[in-house]
Amino acid sequence: MSRKKGTLAEEEAVEFLEQNGFSVIEKNFYSRFGEIDIIALKEGVMHFVEVKSGMSYENAVNNITPAKLRKVVTTAQTYMQKKGFEGDYVFDAVIVTPDSIAHIDNITL
């Protein structure tokens, strides 16, 4: 996927999350371990969101690999340490296709 398509998918994901009660606090947080596409808060819970796009839901969701999730978890730990955050948190995904946007809450390894 091109960077331009990825950026458009992330913009759609931000709009979708905000419309569903999330407050986006950071986008594209980088550490030496990886990147988190979106960091958002909802009801006091920190959500670390991986955005994937594709021509179909299955195509996009299959790009969330165990290796990618490990990088997201390690990067989230770095973020929380850097920011001094000690509250509840989860790892989510937003899947963007030409026909829909889906939120997957609390993805795990």
C-alpha positions in Angstrom: 0.0 0.0 0.0 1.3 3.4 -0.8 2.0 6.0 1.9 -0.7 8.2 0.4 -3.4 5.5 0.7 -2.2 4.8 4.3 -2.5 8.4 5.2 -6.0 8.6 3.7 -7.1 5.5 5.7 -5.7 7.0 8.9 -7.6 10.2 8.3 -10.8 8.3 7.8 -10.1 6.2 10.9 -9.5 9.4 13.0 -12.9 10.8 11.8 -14.6 7.5 12.5 -13.2 7.3 16.0 -14.0 10.9 16.9 -17.6 10.3 15.7 -17.8 7.4 18.0 -16.8 9.2 21.2 -13.0 8.9 21.1 -10.6 11.8 21.7 -7.6 11.4 19.5 -4.5 12.6 21.4 -1.7 11.6 19.1 -1.2 10.3 15.5 1.8 8.5 14.2 3.8 8.1 17.4 7.2 6.7 16.6 9.7 4.9 18.8 12.8 2.9 18.0 10.5 -0.2 18.2 7.8 0.9 15.8 4.9 3.1 15.2 1.4 3.5 16.6 -1.0 5.0 14.0 -3.5 6.6 16.5 -3.6 7.0 20.2 -7.0 7.9 21.6 -8.9 8.2 24.9 -12.5 7.0 25.5 -14.0 6.9 29.0 -10.6 7.1 30.7 -9.2 4.2 28.7 -6.2 4.7 26.4 -6.6 3.0 23.0 -3.6 2.3 20.8 -5.0 1.9 17.4 -3.5 0.1 14.4 -5.1 1.2 11.1 -5.2 -1.2 8.2 -6.8 -0.7 4.8 -7.4 -2.9 1.8 -9.9 -3.8 -0.9 -11.6 -6.2 1.4 -12.0 -6.6 5.2 -10.2 -9.9 5.1 -7.3 -8.6 3.1 -6.8 -5.7 5.5 -7.3 -7.6 8.8 -4.9 -10.3 7.7 -2.1 -7.7 7.7 -2.3 -7.5 11.5 0.4 -10.0 12.2 1.7 -11.2 15.6 5.0 -9.5 14.8 3.2 -6.2 14.1 1.2 -6.5 17.3 4.4 -7.1 19.3 5.9 -3.9 17.9 2.7 -2.0 18.7 2.7 -3.3 22.3 6.4 -2.4 22.8 5.9 1.0 21.3 2.8 1.6 23.5 4.8 0.7 26.6 7.4 3.2 25.5 4.7 5.8 25.0 3.1 5.2 28.4 6.5 5.3 30.2 7.4 8.6 28.4 4.1 10.2 29.3 3.8 8.7 32.8 0.5 7.1 32.0 -0.6 4.4 34.5 -4.3 3.9 33.6 -6.2 1.3 31.7 -5.3 0.7 28.0 -6.2 -1.6 25.1 -5.0 -2.3 21.6 -7.5 -1.8 18.8 -7.7 -1.9 15.1 -9.6 0.1 12.6 -10.1 -1.6 9.2 -10.8 0.7 6.3 -12.1 -0.6 3.0 -13.7 1.2 0.0 -17.2 0.1 1.4 -16.8 0.3 5.2 -14.9 1.1 8.3 -14.8 -1.3 11.2 -13.5 -1.0 14.7 -12.0 -4.1 16.4 -11.8 -3.5 20.1 -9.1 -5.1 22.3 -7.1 -7.1 19.8 -4.6 -9.5 21.4 -1.6 -11.6 20.5 
